[in-house]
Amino acid sequence: MESGTSTDEIASVIFQTTLDTRDVYAYPKKGVSYQFTLMQHGILGTDSDYSQYRIDLKQYFTVSEIILASRLHLLQTLGDLPFYRTIYFGFNERVRGRFNDVYEGKHRFLGNAEIRFPLMAERYFDLPSAIIPESSTQDLKFGLYGALFADAGIVWMHEHQFGVNNFVSGYGTALHFLLPYVEVARLELAFDTQYKAQLIFEVGIIF
């Protein structure tokens, strides 16, 4: 550990501000979500002392039923980052086309862009409610969207490693199933820059 013992004690202070004007949370068609976070880890004499700031910007707007969605994400570390707080691609943040590849460092930048278009407009259905509460079976949303996407990003340790040649990127096409309870299920065909394909299935919207 950073302290030379089997454990590190870290006290932290986190400041966060958010602006959210999205029309809906699960599958926005318009609005923005801007989040700014400042984190100071290691106060009051605790073992590790480092700072981080995170910027997460999402924007959505619709033109003739076509949704244009974009995201910029930046996480930077000031000071010595403990190894157990290493920042990654390959877990909670991924680049489609390099979905299973793992990259590690102390800073991260990621950009996402999608064009989403309806294949089957949202429809609402009621299901029989003999067993479960009626509130869980009424006005259930179903829909189907197609999408084209592109991702690009980098995780780096030292300043000289940040450069266009070190970015990883991918692109592809997708089907977005709007479903009750899980909100969105995504089936994506992604490619890396060498045109190697991978099939991805996940529940939940990526941004």
Helices and strands as residue ranges (DSSP letters): E 12-20, E 31-41, E 50-63, E 66-79, G 83-85, E 87-89, E 103-105, E 107-125, G 134-136, E 140-156, G 159-161, G 164-166, E 168-179, E 183-192, E 197-203
